[in-house]
Amino acid sequence: MSMENRGGEQVSRSVAISKQWTLFLCLCCFCSGMFFTNRIWTMPESKGVTRTTAVEAEVLKLVSEGCDPKFDGVKRVPKEIFQEVSKTQHAIKTLDKTISNLEMELAAAKAAQESILSGSPTSETASEKDSSGRRKYFMVIGINTAFSSRKRRDSVRATWMPQGEKLRKLESEKGIVVRFVIGHGATLGGILDRSIEAEDQKHGDILRLDHVEGYLELSAKTKKYFATAVSLWDAEYYVKVDDDVHVNIATLGATLARHRKKPRVYIGCMKSGPVLAQRGVRYHEPEYWKFGETGNKYFRHATGQLYAISKDLASYISVNQHVLHKYANEDVSLGSWFIGLDVRHIDDRRLCCGTMPDCEWKAQAGNVCVASFDWTCSGICKSVDRIKDVHHRCGEGADAIWKSAF
């Protein structure tokens, strides 16, 4: 029994001690928690971050609206000054355009002077002349051709190009010059040159260029054509067309006449085809890397089957022909020569109608096409055999040109 009492005392004492220690440990843990919470969770001041109070926000709003009392003594720029600056900028742009126009006129005057000094032929019998005594023409149509294209030339003569007395009447009465354009062979005076000379003596409708013929030299031939045409004829427009394209001359003249008061006109069917980097394909561009990444497209330019430019642009080409870069494709080259100039690009889809039934339906509807060809052939497919049929179905009529006034 004594053992039990002793045991009971020991048990009660140990329980009492355990409660005291438990209470003490809890108190220590609470204090430690408070200490560490204050140390760890105190938010540091963020460097570079400013807090805006409601009062400061109101001040910032007043400043943004120009109502800050601290800036009452500072002079503000009146709106009139900003308007004057805007007017000055507009005047500068206008002056730039004026300078560009003067440069074009200077180029035209220089080309005219060079042609007079070189003794270029002029039509003194014409009644309409400028101050220099040169006959004024409305347009010059240059038909690009080659030595091997005699049948094409004959098919054009038999359809849309007047011949003989009518060709001379077209020049004298309507101010329209039409010529086949060709250079010379690799050997001057060779059999190719002699055959062209004999053909010109018969028809009198060929313009010879100081240029060596070759398909890869079309860009150079285009430059030489415009330079030569400007020196021979003082016209408002200069047209280039291929010898496998059908043209309605009266409709072409009416189309160009609508833009005659506009400076620096570039008219055609504007396109932007892919730059072909692969060798061996048609229209391959050796300088493809100049146009950016592979797969890029050219800048907008008129398709090469037919396009027209005004006198100031033709004169620009004539004066600067020695520094104008030539690309592989002549239509791309022409478009590149006008980049950076204040040129009016006029996209007229009547200059690139398809052959039958496209041009025929449009002719029946009274919307006669300027030019007709097949896109798949870059001209009329088998033009020698088909151009008569195209002329019959899509032509404007034999009397259209004589009834027209430009």
C-alpha positions as CSV (number, residue, x, y, z in Angstrom):
1,M,0.0,0.0,0.0
2,S,2.9,2.3,0.7
3,M,4.3,1.4,-2.7
4,E,1.1,2.5,-4.3
5,N,1.2,5.8,-2.4
6,R,4.7,6.4,-3.5
7,G,3.8,5.5,-7.0
8,G,0.8,7.8,-7.0
9,E,2.9,10.7,-5.7
10,Q,5.5,10.2,-8.4
11,V,2.8,10.1,-11.1
12,S,1.1,13.3,-9.9
13,R,4.4,15.1,-9.7
14,S,5.4,14.1,-13.2
15,V,2.1,15.3,-14.5
16,A,2.5,18.6,-12.8
17,I,5.9,19.1,-14.2
18,S,4.8,18.3,-17.7
19,K,2.0,21.0,-17.6
20,Q,4.5,23.6,-16.5
21,W,7.0,22.8,-19.2
22,T,4.3,22.7,-21.8
23,L,3.0,26.1,-20.8
24,F,6.6,27.5,-20.9
25,L,7.3,26.0,-24.3
26,C,4.1,27.4,-25.8
27,L,5.0,30.9,-24.6
28,C,8.5,30.6,-26.1
29,C,7.1,29.5,-29.4
30,F,4.7,32.4,-29.5
31,C,7.4,34.9,-28.8
32,S,9.7,33.3,-31.4
33,G,6.9,33.4,-34.0
34,M,6.3,37.1,-33.4
35,F,9.9,37.9,-33.6
36,F,10.5,36.1,-36.9
37,T,7.3,37.3,-38.4
38,N,8.3,40.9,-37.9
39,R,11.8,40.3,-39.3
40,I,10.8,38.3,-42.4
41,W,7.6,39.9,-43.5
42,T,8.5,43.5,-43.2
43,M,8.0,44.9,-46.8
44,P,11.2,46.7,-48.0
45,E,10.9,50.0,-49.8
46,S,11.1,49.2,-53.6
47,K,13.8,51.1,-55.3
48,G,12.7,53.1,-58.3
49,V,9.0,52.5,-57.4
50,T,7.0,55.5,-56.3
51,R,3.6,55.4,-54.8
52,T,1.2,58.0,-55.8
53,T,-1.2,59.4,-53.2
54,A,-4.6,60.8,-54.1
55,V,-3.3,64.3,-53.7
56,E,-0.3,63.7,-55.9
57,A,-2.5,62.1,-58.6
58,E,-4.7,65.2,-58.7
59,V,-1.6,67.3,-59.1
60,L,-0.3,65.2,-62.0
61,K,-3.7,65.5,-63.6
62,L,-3.6,69.3,-63.4
63,V,-0.1,69.3,-64.8
64,S,-1.1,67.1,-67.8
65,E,-3.9,69.5,-68.5
66,G,-1.7,72.5,-68.3
67,C,-3.1,73.8,-65.1
68,D,-0.2,73.4,-62.7
69,P,0.2,76.7,-60.8
70,K,3.9,76.3,-60.7
71,F,4.1,76.8,-64.5
72,D,2.0,79.9,-64.6
73,G,5.0,82.0,-65.4
74,V,6.2,79.8,-68.3
75,K,5.2,80.9,-71.8
76,R,3.4,78.3,-73.8
77,V,3.7,78.0,-77.6
78,P,0.6,79.3,-79.3
79,K,-1.4,77.2,-81.7
80,E,-0.7,79.7,-84.4
81,I,3.0,78.8,-84.4
82,F,2.2,75.1,-84.9
83,Q,-0.1,76.1,-87.8
84,E,2.8,78.2,-89.3
85,V,5.1,75.2,-89.0
86,S,2.6,73.0,-90.8
87,K,2.2,75.5,-93.6
88,T,6.0,75.7,-93.9
89,Q,6.2,71.9,-94.3
90,H,3.5,72.0,-96.9
91,A,5.4,74.8,-98.8
92,I,8.6,72.7,-98.7
93,K,6.8,69.7,-100.2
94,T,5.3,71.9,-102.9
95,L,8.8,73.4,-103.6
96,D,10.2,69.8,-104.0
97,K,7.6,69.0,-106.6
98,T,8.3,72.3,-108.4
99,I,12.0,71.5,-108.5
100,S,11.1,68.0,-109.8
101,N,9.0,69.5,-112.6
102,L,11.7,72.0,-113.5
103,E,14.3,69.1,-113.7
104,M,12.0,67.2,-116.1
105,E,11.5,70.3,-118.3
106,L,15.2,70.9,-118.3
107,A,15.8,67.3,-119.4
108,A,13.2,67.8,-122.2
109,A,14.8,71.1,-123.3
110,K,18.3,69.5,-123.3
111,A,17.1,66.6,-125.4
112,A,15.4,68.9,-127.9
113,Q,18.6,71.0,-128.1
114,E,20.8,68.0,-128.7
115,S,18.4,66.8,-131.5
116,I,18.6,70.2,-133.2
117,L,22.4,70.4,-132.9
118,S,22.8,66.9,-134.3
119,G,20.6,67.7,-137.3
120,S,17.8,65.3,-136.6
121,P,15.1,65.3,-139.3
122,T,12.0,67.4,-138.6
123,S,8.8,67.9,-140.6
124,E,8.9,71.6,-141.6
125,T,5.7,71.2,-143.7
126,A,3.6,70.7,-140.6
127,S,1.6,73.7,-139.4
128,E,1.8,73.0,-135.7
129,K,5.3,73.8,-134.4
130,D,6.8,75.0,-131.2
131,S,9.2,77.9,-130.8
132,S,12.2,75.8,-131.9
133,G,10.5,75.0,-135.2
134,R,9.9,71.3,-134.5
135,R,6.7,69.7,-135.5
136,K,4.5,68.8,-132.5
137,Y,3.1,65.2,-132.5
138,F,0.6,63.6,-130.3
139,M,2.2,60.1,-129.8
140,V,4.9,57.9,-131.2
141,I,4.2,54.2,-131.4
142,G,7.3,52.0,-131.5
143,I,6.7,48.4,-132.4
144,N,9.5,46.2,-131.0
145,T,10.6,43.7,-133.6
146,A,13.5,41.4,-134.5
147,F,15.3,40.3,-137.7
148,S,13.4,36.9,-137.7
149,S,10.0,38.5,-137.4
150,R,9.3,39.5,-141.0
151,K,6.0,37.6,-141.1
152,R,4.9,39.2,-137.9
153,R,5.6,42.7,-139.3
154,D,3.6,41.8,-142.5
155,S,0.7,40.6,-140.4
156,V,0.7,43.9,-138.4
157,R,0.8,45.9,-141.7
158,A,-2.2,43.9,-143.0
159,T,-4.3,44.6,-139.9
160,W,-4.0,47.5,-137.5
161,M,-1.0,49.5,-138.9
162,P,-1.9,52.0,-141.7
163,Q,0.3,51.7,-144.8
164,G,1.6,54.0,-147.6
165,E,-0.3,57.2,-147.9
166,K,-2.5,56.5,-144.9
167,L,0.6,56.2,-142.7
168,R,1.8,59.6,-143.8
169,K,-1.7,61.0,-143.4
170,L,-1.8,59.6,-139.9
171,E,1.3,61.6,-139.1
172,S,0.3,64.9,-140.7
173,E,-3.4,65.0,-139.7
174,K,-3.4,63.2,-136.4
175,G,0.1,63.7,-135.2
176,I,0.6,59.9,-134.7
177,V,3.9,58.2,-135.7
178,V,4.0,54.4,-136.1
179,R,7.3,52.6,-136.7
180,F,8.8,49.2,-136.3
181,V,11.9,49.5,-134.1
182,I,15.0,47.4,-134.7
183,G,18.7,47.8,-134.3
184,H,21.5,46.2,-136.3
185,G,23.2,42.9,-136.5
186,A,26.5,41.9,-134.9
187,T,28.1,42.6,-138.2
188,L,27.3,46.1,-139.5
189,G,26.2,46.0,-143.1
190,G,25.7,42.2,-143.0
191,I,22.9,40.3,-144.7
192,L,20.5,41.0,-141.8
193,D,21.0,44.7,-142.1
194,R,20.6,44.7,-145.8
195,S,17.3,42.8,-145.6
196,I,15.9,45.4,-143.2
197,E,17.1,48.2,-145.4
198,A,15.3,46.7,-148.4
199,E,12.2,46.2,-146.3
200,D,12.3,49.9,-145.2
201,Q,12.7,51.1,-148.7
202,K,9.6,49.3,-149.7
203,H,7.3,50.3,-146.7
204,G,9.1,53.3,-145.1
205,D,7.9,52.3,-141.6
206,I,11.1,51.1,-139.8
207,L,13.1,53.1,-137.2
208,R,16.7,51.9,-137.0
209,L,18.5,52.1,-133.7
210,D,22.2,52.3,-132.9
211,H,21.9,49.1,-131.0
212,V,23.0,45.4,-131.5
213,E,20.0,43.2,-131.6
214,G,19.6,40.4,-129.0
215,Y,16.9,39.0,-126.7
216,L,19.1,39.6,-123.6
217,E,19.6,43.3,-124.7
218,L,15.9,44.4,-124.6
219,S,16.5,46.7,-121.7
220,A,19.3,48.5,-123.6
221,K,17.1,48.6,-126.7
222,T,14.2,50.2,-124.7
223,K,16.5,52.9,-123.5
224,K,17.8,53.5,-127.0
225,Y,14.3,53.6,-128.5
226,F,13.0,56.3,-126.2
227,A,16.2,58.4,-126.5
228,T,16.1,58.1,-130.3
229,A,12.3,58.8,-130.5
230,V,12.6,61.9,-128.4
231,S,15.4,63.3,-130.6
232,L,13.4,62.6,-133.8
233,W,9.8,63.5,-132.8
234,D,8.6,66.0,-130.2
235,A,5.5,64.1,-129.0
236,E,3.3,64.2,-125.9
237,Y,3.5,60.4,-125.5
238,Y,5.8,57.6,-126.5
239,V,4.4,54.1,-126.7
240,K,6.2,50.7,-126.9
241,V,4.3,47.6,-128.1
242,D,5.4,44.2,-129.2
243,D,4.9,43.0,-132.8
244,D,2.6,40.1,-131.7
245,V,0.0,42.4,-130.0
246,H,-3.1,43.8,-131.6
247,V,-3.7,47.5,-131.1
248,N,-6.6,49.8,-131.7
249,I,-4.9,53.1,-132.4
250,A,-7.9,55.4,-132.0
251,T,-8.8,53.8,-128.6
252,L,-5.2,54.1,-127.5
253,G,-5.1,57.8,-128.5
254,A,-8.4,58.5,-126.6
255,T,-7.0,56.8,-123.6
256,L,-3.8,58.8,-123.5
257,A,-5.7,62.1,-124.3
258,R,-7.5,61.8,-120.9
259,H,-4.2,62.1,-119.1
260,R,-2.4,64.7,-121.2
261,K,-2.7,67.5,-118.6
262,K,-1.0,65.3,-116.0
263,P,2.8,65.4,-115.6
264,R,5.1,62.4,-115.6
265,V,2.6,59.8,-116.7
266,Y,3.4,56.1,-116.9
267,I,0.4,54.1,-118.3
268,G,0.1,50.3,-118.6
269,C,-1.2,47.2,-117.0
270,M,0.6,47.3,-113.7
271,K,1.8,44.1,-112.2
272,S,4.1,42.7,-109.5
273,G,5.4,39.3,-110.5
274,P,7.7,37.0,-108.6
275,V,11.5,37.4,-108.8
276,L,12.7,34.2,-110.4
277,A,16.1,33.2,-108.9
278,Q,16.2,29.7,-110.5
279,R,18.6,29.5,-113.4
280,G,17.3,28.2,-116.7
281,V,13.7,29.3,-116.3
282,R,12.1,31.9,-118.5
283,Y,12.4,35.5,-117.1
284,H,15.2,34.4,-114.8
285,E,16.5,37.4,-112.8
286,P,20.3,37.1,-112.3
287,E,20.2,40.0,-109.8
288,Y,17.5,38.4,-107.7
289,W,19.4,39.1,-104.5
290,K,18.8,42.8,-104.9
291,F,15.1,42.3,-104.3
292,G,15.4,40.8,-100.8
293,E,14.6,37.3,-99.7
294,T,13.9,34.4,-102.1
295,G,10.2,34.4,-103.1
296,N,9.9,38.2,-103.1
297,K,8.0,40.1,-105.8
298,Y,9.1,43.0,-108.0
299,F,7.9,46.5,-107.5
300,R,4.9,47.6,-109.5
301,H,5.6,48.1,-113.2
302,A,3.7,48.0,-116.5
303,T,3.7,44.7,-118.4
304,G,6.0,44.7,-121.4
305,Q,3.4,44.0,-124.1
306,L,2.3,47.6,-124.3
307,Y,3.0,50.7,-122.2
308,A,3.2,54.5,-122.7
309,I,5.1,57.3,-121.0
310,S,4.8,61.0,-121.3
311,K,7.4,63.3,-122.9
312,D,9.0,64.4,-119.7
313,L,9.8,60.8,-118.7
314,A,11.1,59.9,-122.1
315,S,13.3,62.9,-122.0
316,Y,14.5,61.8,-118.6
317,I,15.5,58.5,-120.0
318,S,17.2,60.1,-122.9
319,V,19.3,62.4,-120.8
320,N,20.2,59.8,-118.2
321,Q,20.5,56.7,-120.4
322,H,24.1,56.1,-119.6
323,V,23.5,55.8,-115.8
324,L,20.2,53.9,-115.8
325,H,20.7,50.3,-114.7
326,K,19.4,47.5,-116.9
327,Y,17.8,44.4,-115.4
328,A,17.2,41.1,-117.4
329,N,13.6,42.0,-118.1
330,E,12.9,45.3,-119.9
331,D,9.6,46.0,-118.3
332,V,11.3,45.7,-114.9
333,S,14.1,47.9,-116.0
334,L,11.6,50.6,-117.2
335,G,9.8,50.5,-113.8
336,S,13.0,50.7,-111.9
337,W,14.1,53.9,-113.7
338,F,11.0,55.7,-112.3
339,I,11.5,54.7,-108.7
340,G,12.3,57.8,-106.7
341,L,10.6,60.1,-109.2
342,D,7.3,61.7,-108.7
343,V,5.6,59.6,-111.4
344,R,1.9,58.9,-111.9
345,H,1.4,55.1,-112.3
346,I,-1.9,54.6,-114.2
347,D,-3.2,51.1,-114.3
348,D,-5.6,50.6,-117.2
349,R,-6.6,47.0,-117.8
350,R,-7.9,47.8,-121.4
351,L,-4.2,47.8,-122.4
352,C,-4.0,44.1,-121.7
353,C,-7.2,42.4,-122.8
354,G,-7.2,38.8,-123.7
355,T,-8.0,37.6,-127.2
356,M,-11.4,36.0,-128.1
357,P,-13.8,35.8,-126.4
358,D,-12.6,38.5,-124.0
359,C,-11.9,41.3,-126.4
360,E,-14.8,40.3,-128.6
361,W,-17.3,40.5,-125.8
362,K,-15.9,43.9,-124.7
363,A,-16.1,45.2,-128.3
364,Q,-19.7,44.2,-128.6
365,A,-20.5,45.9,-125.3
366,G,-19.0,49.1,-126.6
367,N,-15.9,48.9,-124.5
368,V,-13.2,48.4,-127.1
369,C,-9.8,47.2,-125.9
370,V,-6.7,49.2,-126.5
371,A,-4.5,46.1,-126.9
372,S,-5.3,42.3,-127.0
373,F,-3.0,39.4,-126.6
374,D,-2.7,36.0,-124.8
375,W,-1.0,36.0,-121.4
376,T,0.1,32.4,-121.8
377,C,2.2,33.4,-124.9
378,S,3.1,36.9,-123.7
379,G,1.5,38.0,-127.0
380,I,-1.0,36.5,-129.5
381,C,-0.3,32.8,-129.7
382,K,0.6,32.1,-133.3
383,S,0.0,35.7,-134.1
384,V,0.9,35.4,-137.8
385,D,-2.1,33.1,-138.3
386,R,-4.5,34.6,-135.7
387,I,-4.0,38.4,-135.7
388,K,-6.4,38.9,-138.7
389,D,-9.2,37.1,-136.8
390,V,-8.4,39.1,-133.7
391,H,-8.5,42.3,-135.8
392,H,-11.8,41.3,-137.4
393,R,-13.6,40.5,-134.1
394,C,-11.9,43.0,-131.7
395,G,-10.9,45.9,-134.0
396,E,-12.4,49.4,-133.6
397,G,-13.2,49.7,-137.3
398,A,-11.2,51.1,-140.2
399,D,-12.6,54.6,-140.0
400,A,-12.3,55.0,-136.2
401,I,-8.9,56.7,-136.3
402,W,-10.0,59.2,-139.0
403,K,-13.1,60.2,-137.0
404,S,-11.1,60.7,-133.8
405,A,-9.8,64.0,-132.6
406,F,-7.1,64.3,-129.9
